[in-house]
Amino acid sequence: MVTRMENIRPTYIKRIAKELINMYPDKFVASDSQHNKENVLELADFDSKVLQNRVAGYITRILASQKKGYRNET
């Protein structure tokens, strides 16, 4: 069993990212964070660009790890 250290992210970022993945599974790409940033901005209304980037980054990380088969977070 491989143990991995993960970044500490607030729960609300994880919740938003998982909800967006569940609602729009075909909108996000595992390998393209710029594409995910644009889709997050289009699909959700954020006042903060930092929040948008953190959610998009977490979406990219979830999809990349699912693609590699490490874990299933959604």
N, C-alpha and C positions, 0 to 999 in steps of 0.2 A: 504494500500500500504506500502510495506517495503522499506525503504531507506537504501542502503548499501554504505559504504565507500569503495573505491577501491584503490589499489596501483597505484601510478603514474608511468606510463611507457612511454618511448618515443614512438612517433608515428611509427617510423620505425620498432620497435619490434612488435607492434600490426599488422602492415601491413604484415610483413614477416610471422607471425604466421597465420594470416587469409588466406593468399595466399597458404601456405602449407596445411592447413586444406581443402581448396577448391579443391586443385589439387590432394591431396591424402587423402580422407576422411576415408579410411579403414586402414590406417597405424598407427593411433594414438589411444591410450587408455586413458579414462578419469581418471583412478585410478592409473596409473603406470608412474610416471615421468621418471624413469630410462629407461624404454622402449621408451618413447618419446624422450629422449636425444639421444639414439642410432639412432633412425629413423631420427631425425633432422640432425645429423652428416652425415648419409648416403644420405639423399635427398638434402641437401643444403651444399654449400662449404663456411664455415666460417673460417676466420683466427683466430678468438678469441674464446677461450673456454667459456669465460664469456658471450659473445653474444649467443653462442649455448645454454647455460644453461638458459638464460633469455627467449629465444624464446620457448624452450621446456617447461619451467615453465608456461609461458603464455598459451601455447596450452593446457596443463593439466588443468589449471584454467578454460579456456573457455569450454572445454568438460565436466568438472565436474559440472559447473554451468548449462550447457544445460541439462545434465542428471537429475539434481535436478529440472529443470524447472524454474529457476530464470529469465533467459533472453536468447534471441537468438541473438548472436553477429555476426554470420557469414552471 
